[in-house]
C-alpha cells in the first residue's frame, strides 16, 4: 500500500529551485481536463485520468517528464522511455529546466497523452 506523501517531500534541499517550474507544469497538465488526478509517490508524481498519462521526477539538475505518445512520434527534444512500471504506455521523456521548455508543442503532446488515458 502506498502511503500519502506531501508534495514538498520532492522539493527538499537543492530541488527547491524546481518548485516554481513544477507548479507551472502542473497547472498546464491540470488544465487538460477536470478529471486529472495527481498522485504523489515517494520517487515521482503521477498524473492520471482513467490511466496514468504523465509522470514527473524531480531531479537535482532538472525535472524529468515522461508521458504516453504515439510510438512513431519523433522529436529531437524527446527521449524514448522503456518503462516496465507503466506497461509500455509511458514511452517518451523530456528534461525540463525552464518555463520556455513547457511550450505549446509539449502541451499538445500532453493533450494527446491525456486523450488516450
Phi, psi and omega in degrees: 000133178280131176271158179288132179243136176285140181305323182297342175306324183281353186239034179275150176062226183293343179287347180306327182299342182261005182296315181295318178296318177298317179301321178295314178298315180302316178301315180297319181291315181292337176288351180292333179177159183288348183260012178288128177246138175251129177239127183261122178245170184299320184254356186195172178235128184250139171245129184219171175228257169282323177225165178298134175234349177206143179227134181242132175243127177266113181257172178290331185246000181184173168258136177246122181250128174243147182205167178276136179212164175300136179302337181274354181296126175231134175203134184293347175280338187263150174246147174285136181245128172258100186245113176282330183299324187254021177056034177079355180291320179274111189227003177225149179218157181211139174275137179235129179238343182207166184300325182299336179282345176266070186263183183297325178300313179294319177299321177296320176299318179294324175300317179294320178296317177300316184297328182266001182274000000 
